[in-house]
Amino acid sequence: MSSTSSDGSARPEPQRRTLPKDVPLPGDRIKPRAPAKPQFTQTVLLLEAFVVFFCTLVAYGLRTVPNAWPLFDPPSDAVIWTVGLVLSVVLLVLSRVVTRPGGYVAGTVVQVPVIAGGLAVPFMFLAGGIFAVLWVAALRLGGRVDAERAAYDAEHPETAPNVEPRARGRGPADGEPEA
């Protein structure tokens, strides 16, 4: 395309350089990444809440099946729904508050009733055990990823998102007085 100048002659429009949105331009503020540990643990708790809910449905369906409850008499409908829904809601709430003080401890403690759900639905012994392993992995690996990011940011302050611009070399040049 071309545009017309004031004297009527056509001149080409300057071409704009287009970059992908994830490539920062000089002077752009780099967006800090969300910490990995809360992301990993929140994901585990959310998935666990859904599994507990679906196992609640299974337990409700098994209440009338003969010999489905070998260790004890089948609980009432109200008990099945109350325990299952309360545990699911607790997991959902914990996924939102896991970063607050005591959140990781509460997430660890809630793994016990999830595994104990195997008394009602034997599959929960397996699923609860897998989620307990995933929980420990999320705590350890998330912490490791966050520590490695912090170490990288300390070694490369020019690209670190949480370092002041002056530390990245954008302040007054060496030898220049500050304004």
ChimeraX attribute file (.defattr): number of C-alpha atoms within 10 A of each C-alpha:
attribute: neighborCount
match mode: 1-to-1
recipient: residues
	/A:1	7
	/A:2	10
	/A:3	11
	/A:4	11
	/A:5	10
	/A:6	7
	/A:7	6
	/A:8	8
	/A:9	9
	/A:10	12
	/A:11	11
	/A:12	10
	/A:13	10
	/A:14	8
	/A:15	6
	/A:16	6
	/A:17	5
	/A:18	6
	/A:19	9
	/A:20	6
	/A:21	7
	/A:22	7
	/A:23	9
	/A:24	12
	/A:25	10
	/A:26	6
	/A:27	8
	/A:28	8
	/A:29	13
	/A:30	16
	/A:31	10
	/A:32	10
	/A:33	10
	/A:34	9
	/A:35	14
	/A:36	19
	/A:37	21
	/A:38	22
	/A:39	15
	/A:40	20
	/A:41	25
	/A:42	25
	/A:43	15
	/A:44	21
	/A:45	26
	/A:46	19
	/A:47	15
	/A:48	25
	/A:49	25
	/A:50	15
	/A:51	18
	/A:52	25
	/A:53	19
	/A:54	14
	/A:55	21
	/A:56	23
	/A:57	15
	/A:58	15
	/A:59	23
	/A:60	21
	/A:61	11
	/A:62	16
	/A:63	18
	/A:64	11
	/A:65	9
	/A:66	9
	/A:67	12
	/A:68	16
	/A:69	18
	/A:70	10
	/A:71	9
	/A:72	10
	/A:73	10
	/A:74	20
	/A:75	14
	/A:76	11
	/A:77	12
	/A:78	10
	/A:79	12
	/A:80	18
	/A:81	17
	/A:82	13
	/A:83	15
	/A:84	23
	/A:85	17
	/A:86	14
	/A:87	21
	/A:88	24
	/A:89	16
	/A:90	16
	/A:91	27
	/A:92	18
	/A:93	15
	/A:94	22
	/A:95	25
	/A:96	15
	/A:97	17
	/A:98	21
	/A:99	15
	/A:100	9
	/A:101	9
	/A:102	11
	/A:103	17
	/A:104	21
	/A:105	10
	/A:106	15
	/A:107	22
	/A:108	14
	/A:109	11
	/A:110	17
	/A:111	19
	/A:112	13
	/A:113	13
	/A:114	24
	/A:115	21
	/A:116	15
	/A:117	22
	/A:118	17
	/A:119	14
	/A:120	24
	/A:121	19
	/A:122	16
	/A:123	15
	/A:124	21
	/A:125	17
	/A:126	13
	/A:127	19
	/A:128	22
	/A:129	18
	/A:130	13
	/A:131	21
	/A:132	21
	/A:133	12
	/A:134	17
	/A:135	23
	/A:136	14
	/A:137	16
	/A:138	21
	/A:139	17
	/A:140	13
	/A:141	15
	/A:142	19
	/A:143	17
	/A:144	14
	/A:145	14
	/A:146	17
	/A:147	14
	/A:148	12
	/A:149	16
	/A:150	14
	/A:151	11
	/A:152	13
	/A:153	16
	/A:154	14
	/A:155	11
	/A:156	12
	/A:157	17
	/A:158	17
	/A:159	15
	/A:160	21
	/A:161	15
	/A:162	15
	/A:163	16
	/A:164	13
	/A:165	16
	/A:166	12
	/A:167	11
	/A:168	14
	/A:169	12
	/A:170	11
	/A:171	12
	/A:172	11
	/A:173	10
	/A:174	7
	/A:175	6
	/A:176	8
	/A:177	7
	/A:178	7
	/A:179	4
